[in-house]
Amino acid sequence: MSRVFLLGVILFAVLFLIVSGGIAAIIVTGVVRKKRNDRAAQTTVDASVLEKHTTVQRHPVAGDTTGAHGYMRFTSRHVTFLTADDAQRTFDVDETVYDTLTEGDRGQLTYQGTRFVGFVRSV
């Protein structure tokens, strides 16, 4: 076996371990977060909508960095609430919830750990 081939095999193995480890870390982090949220008590507090913002990520289709095959867009919607004790809590919400909330809305915020459960606007 030549040294170049052996170096290529070692490099491939190292890169494989790094990528596999990164994927495993993402999966484990998600599972741990879900279990922690599931164990947390649901909490309902008086709150107001402080801020709404979105994060848009654009990824090339099929790994094509030139964009010749187009891009996929992922939009995350976040809402920051100000609770009665002046604590700020930011949650990821779906598009329907995001569209129905307006900055300054007051009501009852319900959450479980880091998971948004709901917001009922006061009349």
WOPEWO-V899288 format. One line per field, one symbol per residue. phi: phi as a letter, one per 20 degrees, with the letter a starting at -180 (. if undefined). A space follows every 10 residues. Layout:
phi = ???
//
This chain:
phi = .effffffff ffffffffff ffffffffff ffffffffff ffcccfbcfe bcbccdddcf flmefenfdn cddcdddccd ddefemeecd cfcefffgfe ecgngdrded bcmdefdrbd ffe
//
